Amino acid sequence: MVVHTNDINSRLIHLTIQGFVEKFATVNPERVFLNGTPDNNISVKLEIIPEAKYPFIILETSALNGNNIRVNLENTPKSESMRYFLTVKNATKVKGKYYDVIIVRTDSKIHPEIRIPVLGNIL
């Protein structure tokens, strides 16, 4: 990173930023690809697993656009480890490509929102 200053002796300052990145949650798969013909039931099931160090509850899921996909959230039973299953279904019969984003809102103050990209290719 370069910082421009008005200091005659130091017009440019080169900065290096270093840090440790911790995983907040595992989202598998990280992206949704919905490919197929409109007469098929095109869907993908995602698994969202909070890291033990950063537990959270999913409050709400929605699509940024929402015209081409439907989203359904399932919790696991209380006796199992906390994980969520999110089913994303194609909702359009129109041939072509589309892009959307699933927004997963959590109760976490550290990471209140998880965004998952969705790419559709209806043949």
Secondary structure, DSSP 8 states (H G I E B T S, - for coil): -EEE-S-TT-SEEE----------EEEESSSEEEEE-TTS--EEEEEEEE-TTS---EEEEEESS-SSEEEEEEE--TTS-S-EEEEEEE---S-EEEEEEEEEEES-SS--EEEEEEEEEE-
